[in-house]
Structures are given as structure tokens and as C-alpha cells.
Amino acid sequence: MMKTKLVIATVFCGGVLACFGQGQPVTVNYSAAPGQKDVWTFTSPAAVPIGNSVMVGCFDPGFNVSGNGNDLSLLWGAWHVFGSTSMGLLGNAGRFSGSTAKNDSTFNGQQIWMWIFKTTGNNAPNTVDFSNVTEYGLFSGTAGNWIFPSTTGTPPLTTDVTSSQVNVTAHGSFTDPSHLFLNAVSPVPEPTTGALIALGLGWFGWMARQRNRPKS
């Protein structure tokens, strides 16, 4: 009988330890609610219309977010989405409120970034080529609540981030006392004159080598 109790206790304890080893869900609440900064476009200043996407997540460790803030493709390639919502869930353009719970160790201890889009149709961005994205903003904060709690930490594993706490940006601006501003998508740079000349000389050089090759 005593042996049976020991076996049951061992199995129970092993199960509990296994559960804790797998981690627990982390909850992130994110908002631009009344009393906090709302979100505006920059090129034609106005509140970002209802339906546009707001994401929270993190980038690959070591990825230079600020240095690549103008390159949508590079940003998306290093991006990990934790949760998302739509602009206007509070009933007003330029405002949002979302809450996501997830058990994923990818985010443990990583910087939280808030990525906000303005698209031509005021809906989700086309993440294949971003052809419908006209403006976006990448925002974060330096306070401790802008770090994802670890799934193996001590509950409650919850953090709240708001538009008014933003003091870091890789694209867009936060210094206005009432608004976060998105910024326009940077155009793909045209080849410079020097690059075109170098390309042309390289082509002519290749053609010359082809003409001078001995006939077999």
C-alpha cells in the first residue's frame, strides 16, 4: 500500500513539474485608448481609419530594428507576431485595444514592438509585397513593461503597453503630446549613376571576353 502511494505521488509530482517545464501563457494588453495618445497618419494628418492593423511582437535577437526601419521586407523577415487587433475597436479612428495570451518561449525576455499599418483599403497589410501599405509606424518603450515576461516566470505573467508610454521609434514619431504619427513607406532607391555605369562597363567587359575566347 505504501509503495502504491509513493508511485502515485511520484507520478503526480512528475506531471506538475512537466507542466511547469512547458511554461505558462503570457498576456500582453496593448492600447491607444481614450486618455492615451491616438494614432495619426503623417502625409495627410488625420486619425488612422478604422480597420487598419495593429500588431505586437518582437524581432530576431540581434536584428537592427532602427537601422532597418525603412525596409519593410527585412523587417517582416525578422518579425514574430505575438498578437494583433484592428484600429477602431473602441469605436474611434486612431484608437485600438487588444489583449493576447500565448505560451511561446520565442518571446521570452524580448523587446515588445508595436507595429501599426495604414493601407489603401484600410484593412490588413499585404505581407507578400506590402503593395497596399502607404504608411506604418514601429514603436516601443524603454520601461520594463515593454519586455515580454518569460513563460517560465512567476505568475501573473501579464504586461500592459500603451501608446502614451512610447519613447522609441524605428519608423514614425512619438514626440507630439497627443498623437503617435505613422510615416510614409520609403521608396525603393533607384540605382545611382555610378552603379549603372559600373554595370554597363561590366557587361561590355564580359562581351569582350566572350569575343576573345579561343574557338574550340
N, C-alpha and C positions, 0 to 999 in steps of 0.2 A: 504493500500500500504506500509506504514511504517512497519507494522507488518510483511509483506511478506519479505521485505528486511532484517529485523532482523533475521528471521528464516533462510534465505539463508546464511547470514553472519555467523550465529552460526554453521550451518552445515558445511560450508567451513572451519571455524577455527577448528572445531572438527576433520575434516578429516586431516588437516595439522598436528594437534597435534598427531593424531593416527599414521600418517606416521613416525613422529619423534620418537614416543614411540617405534615403531618397530625397530628402528635403521637403519643404513645405511651400505652399503658394505665397508669392509676394504680391501685394496690392499697391498699385500706383494710381492715385487720384490726380487728375490734371484738368485745369480750367482757366478760362478767361471769363469769369462771372461778373455780374454787376458789383461795382465797388473795386474791381480789378481792371487792369488795362484791357481794352478791347484790341482787335487786330484790324489794321487798315492796309490797303494797297498803297503803293508809293507813286506809281506813274500818273494815276488819276486819283488823287486821295479820296478814299471812301471806305467804309467798312467792308471787309471781305464778305461777299454774299453767302447766304445760306446754301449749304450743300457741299462746300469745299472741304477737303480732307485735312485732318489734324492727326499726326502720328506721334507717339512717343517710343523711344528705343535707344539703342546705343550703336556705336561704330566699332569696328575691329580694334582690338588693343594695338596702340602704336600708330593708328591711322591719323594723319594730319588733317583734322576736320577744317580748321581755319585756312590752311594752305590750299585745300581743295574745295573750298566753299563755293566756288563758281562753276564747278564741273559736276553736273547732275549725274552723269554716268558713273564717274568714280565714286561719288557719294553713295549712290544706290548700291554699287558693288560691295561696299564695305558696311552697309546698313543692316541692322537687325531690328525688326519691328516687334515691340512689346505689346502695344495696343493702339487703337485708333478710334476716332469719333468724327462727327461731321460738324461743320460750322452751323450755328443756329439752332442747336438742340435746346437752347434756353429760350428760343423764340425770337432771337435778335441776330441780325447780321453782325459779324465781328465778334461773336461770343460763342463759347463752347464749354462743355463739361463732360468728362469721361472718367471711367473707372475700370481698370483691368486687373485681374488676378491671374497669375501664371506661375507655374513651377518649372523654371528653366534656368539651369545654372549658368547658361551663356551670359546672363545679365549680372551675375553676382559681382558687386563692387564696382560696376562700370558707371561712367558718367551718363546721366539722363539727358537726352536731347529731345527737344520739341520741334517737329518738322511740320510746317504749315504751308499749304499749297493754295494758289489761285489758278484756276484753269478756265479755258474758254467757255466750257459748258457748265462751270460751277459744280463739278462733281469730282469723282476720284481721278487722280493723275494717271495718264497712260505711262506705266513704268517700263514699257518696251523701248520707247524712244522719246518720251516726255514731250511729244509734239503738241499736246494740249495745255502744257504748263506755261503760263505767262509770267508769273511771279512766285516766289517762295521765300520763306524765312526759316533759318536754323537757329534755335535759341536754347540757351542753357543757363545755369546759375552756379555760383561758386560755393553756396551754402551746402551743408552736409545732407540736406534733404534731396539734393539733386544727384545723389548716388543711390543706385539700386541696392536695397537690402539683400543680404545673402540668404538663399533658400535654406541654409543650414544654421541661420542665426536664431536668436531668441525671440519668440513672438511677443507683441504683434509685429509682423513684417509688413508694415504699411508706411508709405510716404506720400506727401501731398506736394505737388508743384503747381505754381500759378504764374500767369502772365506778368503779374506785378513783381515777382521775385527774379525775373530775368535780368542778368547783368553780363551775359556773354552772348556773342553772336558770331556766326560764321558767314551769314548772309542775311541782310536786313538790319534793322536798327531798333534800339530799345530806349533811347535817351528821352523821348517825348514823355511827359508826365502822365499822359492819359492813354497812349496807344503803343502797341508794337507795330512796326512797319515792315511789310514784306519788301522785297526788291526784285527788279526785273531779271529775267533769265539773261545771263551773259551770252552774247552771240558767239558762235564758233569762230575763232580768229581766222582771217584769210591768210593764205601763205604770203610771206614777205617777198619783196622784190628779190632780195638776195637769195632766198630759198628757191624761188622759181629759176633764177639764173643758174644756181648750182645744179638744180635738177636737169635743166637743159644741157649744160656742159657735160653732165654725167651721161646723158643719153647719146650725145654726139660722140663722146669717147667710146662708148660701148659699140656704136655703129662702126667707128673707125677700126676697132679691134676685130670686129667681125669681117670687115673687108680685107684686113691684112692677114687673116688666118690662112695658113698654107692649105692648098687644096689636097684632099686625100685621094 
